[in-house]
Structures are given as C-alpha cells and as structure tokens.
Amino acid sequence: MSSELLDALDLLEKEKGISREVIIEAIEAALVSAYRRNFNQAQNVRIDLNLGAGTMRVFARKDVVEEVFDPRLEISLEDARRINPNYQIEDVVELEVTPKDFGRIAAQTAKQVVTQRVREAERGIIYSEFIDREEDIMTGIVQRVDSKFIYVSLGKIEAILPANEQMPNERYRPHDRIKVFITKVEKTTKGPQIYVSRTHPGLLKRLFEIEVPEIYDGTVEIKSVSREAGDRSKISVHSENPEVDPVGSCVGPKGARVQAVVNELKGEKIDIVKWSNDPVVFVANALSPSKVLDVIVNEEEKATTVVVPDYQLSLAIGKRGQNARLAAKLTGWKIDIKSETDAREAGIFPREEGILSFDDEDEQDYDNDLSLNLEDSRE
C-alpha cells in the first residue's frame, strides 16, 4: 500500500508539477475532514501519516487547563500528569483516537478532498506561470469558435479571445495556429482565466521584437505604436547608436522583417517612422507617406498645424482621416492639416523662421518608401 502511494505521489509530481509536500498536506487535511465527518467529532485532531510504513494515526490535541469546560478540547492538569508527570498548564496533550475502520472510511471520504486540493494547487501553478506573461505574446491553437468568443489553447489552459479583440479581416477556424497578446490574467473560483487579443498595439510591438534582433537586444527602441487593427498601423523607432538605422533595421533586407509581421497580421499595412524629440520633425515623419512643408507648434495646447502641398492634402489626411488620426496617436500631439494654398491665405505660411526643411529631400522619400508601398489613400 505504501509503495503504491509513493508511486502515485511521484507520478503527480512529474505530471502536474506539484511538489510532494503540497500533496501530502492535502492528504492530511482530507483525513482530518474524513474523521470529523464520519465520527461526528469536533475535536482538534492531527494526522500522523507515515508513508514509509504505510500507516496513518489520528491524535486528539487537548490543552492542559486547571478546570475543564469542554472535554473534547481540554484536559485537566491532573489527568495530563497521569500520562506524563512533566505536563504543565497551557501544554498540549496528544491522545491517539484512531478508529479501527478508519482506513477504509478515510479512503472513501478523502478522495474528493484530495482531488480538490490537487486541482487548486495545479491552478495556482498555472496562474503563477501566466501572470508573469501578461503583456507578452504566445502562439496558440484555435479550439472552438462561437458568436462571442474564440477559445485558444495555450497548452495547459484555454484562453478567451473576445469579439472586440478579434481582427475584422480574419476568419478563425479550429486548429488554426495564431499568435495572441495576453492582455489580462484573472484568478477565479474556477481557476485562472486568460484574456488575449489580436488587435492590441502590444501585439505589433512584440512581433517586431521577435523579428528584429536590434529591438530585442535594445539597440533599437520602439518609442510608440498606433494601430487600427486589420487596416493600418504606425510605429516610431529610435537608436542611440548613430551608426544604426532604426527604420532600416525594422524593414530588414528586401523588407523581409516587416513583411513577416505583415503576413502574421494578414496584410495590415505598417508605416515605420523615425522618432525625434523635436515635435516638428516627429510630426512630419509621422505623417508619412505624405510630404510636409512646415509644422507650426503650439506648446501650450500641445497642438500642431501642418502645411502640406495641395496635391498631398488627401494623402496626408488619409482615407476617412486615418493617416492623420494614427499620426496624432503616435506622436501624442493634436494635428491640424492645411493645404499650402489655405496656409498662405491664412498668413501662416511661409514663415521667416522655422520652416521645416531636410538636408536631403530624398531622405523623407526614402523613409516613405519603407512603409511597404502603402496604397495612395486619396481614394
């Protein structure tokens, strides 16, 4: 019997990853519950479980007192000293009260309690594992699909992909392998509950960390991300090393790195722009692929007025205002776009000082080309 129990403990430890001490503690707690339930005892008891010998004994624990009010919990000093003359007031006496048929009853009653404790310990391990992976990316397998949720297997547990976190241009089928971003891990009465997303900007950031070694090792830093999932996104990148081109690092040889991210996101268009602590330069870069003639900054309201060539106005604004909206999210600045003609009529362009200029006009064109030849949004 004892060897079988030891083998079972070893198996649980290997398969479930639960330490033997946790399982033994669960068994002892179950035996205490079984004793109290089957023998109608309210005593304070302790279980002595000897795995080597395959025995289990029940001991009632009683406090030594001068006057006994509850014989189930207390014992007089006189009676205690009959057992051992060394007992003093407030000591605890242990008396064996193991019933004859306790083994059979305990095995039947304790099974459910042991199973529950083992399940709780296993849930705790899963929770500890996944709470550290919040805001991280994992590969899962679609298990089930219904009108509200997609259920994605992450190995030990099934995560929930809510409808509002699903990309509108994707169709999910059972057994599809997808990368998901873990947004929240909750501890519930039924165990850990994990929520994942395909639309979160963090997914885009993590995908670039996987594909671009310079981001992973910290040479290139993603400063900000703005995303309208399934359609178009913008990221700003920066490197403290002047010899490293942050935009080129993200694009990769022949666009291979960014193309891998685009493929994972089912064709979502991505603009990669160079970050700058100068809002004039940063806002101009963020409005890629349109050209910018000037950026007028209002520091107090954290707002900018951007002047673009007349023929580029619709491109700068984007389809349904998308390009301007994404640029504003990326930079954190309000952006008001005006055509060159309107700006001249308003008397704000050209300015004597502060007109945006590039040392090399091709530099901005080069950055624009790195956005994977985005479709002209003048449609």
Residue, then its C-alpha position, 0 to 999 in steps of 0.5 A: m500500500s505504501s509503495e503504491l502511494l509513493d508511486a502515485l505521489d511521484l507520478l503527480e509530481k512529474e505530471k502536474g508539477i506539484s511538489r510532494e509536500v503540497i500533496i501530502e498536506a492535502i492528504e492530511a487535511a482530507l483525513v482530518s475532514a474524513y474523521r470529523r465527518n464520519f465520527n461526528q467529532a469536533q475535536n482538534v485532531r492531527i494526522d500522523l501519516n507515515l508513508g514509509a510504513g504505510t500507516m496513518r494515526v489520528f491524535a486528539r490535541k487537548d490543552v492542559v487547563e486547571e478546570v475543564f469546560d469542554p472535554r473534547l478540547e481540554i484536559s485537566l492538569e491532573d489527568a495530563r500528569r497521569i500520562n506524563p508527570n512533566y505536563q504543565i498548564e497551557d501544554v498540549v496533550e496528544l491522545e491517539v483516537t484512531p478508529k479501527d475502520f478508519g482506513r477504509i472510511a478515510a479512503q472513501t471520504a478523502k478522495q474528493v478532498v484530495t482531488q480538490r486540493v490537487r486541482e487548486a494547487e495545479r491552478g495556482i501553478i498555472y496562474s503563477e506561470f501566466i501572470d508573469r506573461e501578461e503583456d507578452i505574446m504566445t502562439g496558440i491553437v484555435q479550439r472552438v469558435d462561437s458568436k462571442f468568443i474564440y477559445v485558444s489553447l495555450g497548452k495547459i489552459e484555454a484562453i478567451l479571445p473576445a469579439n472586440e479583440q478579434m481582427p475584422n479581416e480574419r476568419y478563425r477556424p479550429h486548429d488554426r495556429i495564431k499568435v495572441f497578446i495576453t492582455k489580462v490574467e484573472k484568478t477565479t473560483k474556477g481557476p485562472q482565466i486568460y484574456v488575449s487579443r489580436t488587435h492590441p498595439g502590444l501585439l505589433k510591438r512584440l512581433f517586431e521584437i521577435e523579428v528584429p534582433e536590434i529591438y530585442d537586444g535594445t539597440v533599437e527602441i520602439k518609442s510608440v505604436s498606433r494601430e487600427a487593427g486589420d487596416r493600418s498601423k504606425i510605429s516610431v523607432h529610435s537608436e542611440n547608436p548613430e551608426v544604426d538605422p532604426v527604420g532600416s533595421c525594422v524593414g530588414p533586407k528586401g523588407a523581409r522583417v516587416q513583411a513577416v509581421v505583415n503576413e502574421l497580421k494578414g496584410e495590415k499595412i505598417d508605416i515605420v517612422k523615425w522618432s525625434n524629440d523635436p515635435v516638428v520633425f516627429v510630426a512630419n515623419a509621422l505623417s508619412p507617406s505624405k510630404v510636409l512643408d512646415v509644422i507650426v507648434n503650439e506648446e501650450e495646447k500641445a497642438t500642431t498645424v501642418v502645411v502640406p502641398d495641395y496635391q498631398l492634402s488627401l494623402a496626408i489626411g488619409k482615407r476617412g482621416q486615418n493617416a492623420r488620426l494614427a499620426a496624432k496617436l503616435t506622436g501624442w500631439k493634436i494635428d491640424i492639416k492645411s493645404e499650402t494654398d489655405a496656409r498662405e491665405a491664412g498668413i501662416f505660411p511661409r514663415e521667416e523662421g522655422i520652416l521645416s526643411f531636410d538636408d536631403e529631400d530624398e531622405q523623407d522619400y526614402d523613409n516613405d518608401l519603407s512603409l511597404n508601398l502603402e496604397d495612395s489613400r486619396e481614394 
